[in-house]
Amino acid sequence: MGRRCCWWRRRLQVVACLGAAILLLCAALRALRPAFENKALGSIWLGGARKSPLQRLHDLDQGTRSPLAEVHRQRRDLLRRACARHSRRQRLLRPEDLRHVLVDDAHGLLYCYVPKVACTNWKRVLLALRGRARGDPHAIPAHEAHAPGLLPSLADFRPAEINRRLRDYLAFLFVREPFERLASAYRNKLARPYSSAFQRRYGTRIVRRLRPRAHPDALACGHDVRFAEFLTYLLDPRTRRDEPFNEHWERAHALCHPCLLRYDVVGKFETLAEDAAFVLSLVGAPGLRFPAPPRPKAAPARDQAQRLFQDISPFYQHRLFDLYKMDFLLFNYSAPSYLRLH
């Protein structure tokens, strides 16, 4: 009888241990399930079925480079050398430094968006890669591309997750000649009638500060801000003391921090079609086409910028160049020939 009791006791202990093991296994699988559902951690390229964009770029660098791949290697090298030469002492990244870096976990991409540098179309492409609008970027409205929450920001993740993505993902950004971008921001946000929200927020502020006897309509609507007034507002120390620059005229390096983050591809607005195709070739999305920009109805961007700057005094031209100088230096842009800096 005692022997049978011992046998039952041992059997119950085995069953209890087995049950505990099953519960632990279920808990472990439940904890791991989000990771496997997350295409970043469970994607086929991490399993070795296909190469990640970063691996594709590494292969290009190790083999015989195409002319375009060589251009991008040179841009990376130029950016690294410019950072070493011109940036201040390195500091740690802060969460706010990563707000403009969008994450595509499914394809291993980090994209830092700079307004007025085709960022609407790049957001469309990232949404199309996720299957939105059946993979057609052209079918995604602009307001939907900018809707908050559709594309996660790198700042939304925990430090360990941020570091892993910075290590394993292809990081890219697109930049533009700084004064052409600035002129585009002025025309689009302060000089066009459909930009009433920007005009009320920033235009009225500029008018109140810079026009002693402003017309009541200008004070109420901010619809007639002149380019010279806009530049004076940017150069006024009170502007950045009150709040950071709006992203549409903030310097590209202050949005994307290229001397703190490693960027594998530096695309340029001036070679947008070729550079966008290069990035998409690294993604391995041959059927996806970057949306072609509409045919310009006005003069080329350089001519428009030149026309706006021709009435700005050399003193203010020089001060403005100093304000945007790091963008010129880091991204290898020459000072525009129409400026009178000497």
TAVEN-V532516 format. One record per residue. RES is the residue in one letter. PHI is phi as a letter, one per 40 degrees, with the letter a starting at -180 (999 if undefined). PSI is psi in radians with two decimals (NA if undefined). Layout:
# TAVEN-V532516
((RES,PHI,PSI) (RES,PHI,PSI))
This chain:
# TAVEN-V532516
((M,999,-0.79) (G,c,-0.65) (R,c,-0.67) (R,c,-0.66) (C,c,-0.73) (C,c,-0.69) (W,c,-0.78) (W,c,-0.65) (R,c,-0.76) (R,c,-0.68) (R,c,-0.76) (L,c,-0.67) (Q,c,-0.71) (V,c,-0.78) (V,c,-0.73) (A,c,-0.75) (C,c,-0.72) (L,c,-0.72) (G,c,-0.72) (A,c,-0.69) (A,c,-0.71) (I,c,-0.75) (L,c,-0.74) (L,c,-0.71) (L,c,-0.74) (C,c,-0.73) (A,c,-0.70) (A,c,-0.75) (L,c,-0.64) (R,c,-0.66) (A,c,-0.58) (L,c,-0.34) (R,d,-0.76) (P,d,-0.59) (A,c,-0.71) (F,c,-0.49) (E,c,-0.51) (N,c,2.10) (K,c,-0.28) (A,c,-0.76) (L,c,-0.48) (G,b,0.23) (S,c,2.73) (I,c,-0.47) (W,c,-0.50) (L,c,-0.44) (G,c,-0.07) (G,g,0.01) (A,c,-0.59) (R,a,2.88) (K,c,2.59) (S,c,2.82) (P,d,-0.68) (L,c,-0.68) (Q,c,-0.68) (R,c,-0.75) (L,c,-0.71) (H,c,-0.72) (D,c,-0.70) (L,c,-0.71) (D,c,-0.55) (Q,c,-0.47) (G,c,-2.77) (T,c,2.02) (R,c,2.50) (S,c,2.84) (P,d,-0.69) (L,c,-0.70) (A,c,-0.63) (E,c,-0.68) (V,d,-0.77) (H,c,-0.55) (R,c,-0.75) (Q,c,-0.67) (R,c,-0.71) (R,c,-0.77) (D,c,-0.74) (L,c,-0.73) (L,c,-0.76) (R,c,-0.76) (R,c,-0.68) (A,c,-0.68) (C,c,-0.76) (A,c,-0.56) (R,c,-0.62) (H,b,-0.32) (S,c,2.71) (R,c,-3.07) (R,d,2.37) (Q,c,2.53) (R,b,2.97) (L,c,2.58) (L,c,2.49) (R,b,2.75) (P,d,-0.67) (E,c,-0.33) (D,c,-0.31) (L,b,0.11) (R,c,-0.58) (H,c,0.00) (V,c,1.92) (L,c,2.61) (V,b,2.26) (D,b,1.67) (D,c,-0.56) (A,c,-0.52) (H,b,0.04) (G,g,0.87) (L,b,2.50) (L,b,2.13) (Y,b,2.08) (C,c,2.04) (Y,c,2.40) (V,b,1.99) (P,d,2.56) (K,g,0.33) (V,b,0.96) (A,f,0.49) (C,c,-0.51) (T,c,-0.79) (N,c,-0.58) (W,c,-0.65) (K,c,-0.66) (R,d,-0.77) (V,c,-0.77) (L,c,-0.65) (L,c,-0.66) (A,c,-0.65) (L,c,-0.48) (R,c,0.04) (G,g,0.05) (R,c,2.52) (A,f,0.62) (R,f,0.59) (G,g,0.27) (D,b,1.84) (P,d,-0.59) (H,c,-0.43) (A,c,-0.05) (I,c,2.04) (P,c,2.67) (A,c,-0.72) (H,c,-0.54) (E,c,-0.64) (A,c,-0.56) (H,c,0.06) (A,c,2.30) (P,c,2.50) (G,g,-0.26) (L,c,-0.63) (L,b,2.05) (P,c,2.59) (S,c,2.62) (L,c,-0.45) (A,c,-0.22) (D,c,-0.15) (F,b,2.86) (R,c,2.78) (P,d,-0.76) (A,c,-0.67) (E,c,-0.62) (I,c,-0.84) (N,c,-0.69) (R,c,-0.74) (R,c,-0.70) (L,c,-0.56) (R,c,-0.69) (D,b,-0.28) (Y,c,2.72) (L,c,2.11) (A,b,2.29) (F,a,2.75) (L,a,2.84) (F,b,2.36) (V,b,3.04) (R,a,2.69) (E,d,2.13) (P,d,-0.73) (F,c,-0.53) (E,c,-0.68) (R,c,-0.72) (L,c,-0.75) (A,c,-0.68) (S,c,-0.72) (A,c,-0.74) (Y,c,-0.85) (R,c,-0.74) (N,c,-0.60) (K,b,-0.38) (L,b,-0.31) (A,b,-0.12) (R,b,2.49) (P,c,-0.39) (Y,c,0.06) (S,b,0.72) (S,c,-0.57) (A,c,-0.77) (F,c,-0.69) (Q,c,-0.69) (R,c,-0.66) (R,c,-0.84) (Y,b,-0.66) (G,c,-0.79) (T,c,-0.62) (R,c,-0.75) (I,c,-0.77) (V,c,-0.81) (R,d,-0.66) (R,c,-0.58) (L,b,-0.15) (R,b,1.86) (P,c,-0.65) (R,b,1.05) (A,c,2.62) (H,c,2.50) (P,d,-0.62) (D,c,-0.71) (A,c,-0.67) (L,c,-0.56) (A,c,-0.58) (C,b,-0.51) (G,g,0.58) (H,c,-0.10) (D,b,0.60) (V,c,2.27) (R,c,2.71) (F,d,-0.71) (A,c,-0.65) (E,c,-0.71) (F,d,-0.79) (L,c,-0.69) (T,c,-0.70) (Y,c,-0.74) (L,c,-0.65) (L,c,-0.23) (D,c,2.15) (P,d,-0.47) (R,c,-0.47) (T,c,-0.93) (R,c,-0.32) (R,c,-0.59) (D,c,-0.73) (E,a,2.82) (P,c,2.76) (F,d,2.57) (N,c,2.58) (E,c,-0.39) (H,c,-0.38) (W,b,0.11) (E,c,2.57) (R,c,2.50) (A,d,-0.69) (H,c,-0.47) (A,c,-0.33) (L,c,-0.66) (C,b,-0.24) (H,f,1.03) (P,c,-0.19) (C,c,-0.09) (L,b,-0.51) (L,b,2.54) (R,c,2.11) (Y,b,2.22) (D,c,-0.51) (V,b,2.20) (V,b,1.73) (G,c,2.77) (K,b,2.49) (F,c,-0.58) (E,c,-0.38) (T,b,0.77) (L,d,-0.85) (A,c,-0.83) (E,c,-0.74) (D,c,-0.65) (A,c,-0.72) (A,c,-0.62) (F,c,-0.80) (V,c,-0.78) (L,c,-0.51) (S,c,-0.60) (L,c,-0.58) (V,c,-0.51) (G,g,0.71) (A,b,1.27) (P,c,-0.43) (G,c,-0.11) (L,c,2.29) (R,b,2.36) (F,c,2.33) (P,d,2.22) (A,c,2.38) (P,c,2.62) (P,c,2.67) (R,c,2.25) (P,c,2.29) (K,c,-0.40) (A,b,-3.01) (A,c,2.76) (P,d,2.70) (A,d,-0.68) (R,c,-0.73) (D,c,-0.65) (Q,c,-0.74) (A,c,-0.75) (Q,c,-0.72) (R,c,-0.66) (L,c,-0.66) (F,c,-0.22) (Q,c,-0.41) (D,c,0.08) (I,c,2.33) (S,c,2.67) (P,d,-0.60) (F,c,-0.83) (Y,c,-0.56) (Q,d,-0.76) (H,c,-0.74) (R,c,-0.68) (L,c,-0.67) (F,c,-0.70) (D,c,-0.65) (L,c,-0.66) (Y,b,0.25) (K,c,-0.68) (M,c,-0.62) (D,c,-0.70) (F,c,-0.77) (L,c,-0.82) (L,c,-0.58) (F,b,0.25) (N,g,0.84) (Y,b,2.42) (S,c,2.66) (A,c,2.34) (P,d,2.46) (S,c,-0.37) (Y,c,-0.18) (L,c,2.60) (R,b,1.44) (L,c,-0.15) (H,b,NA))
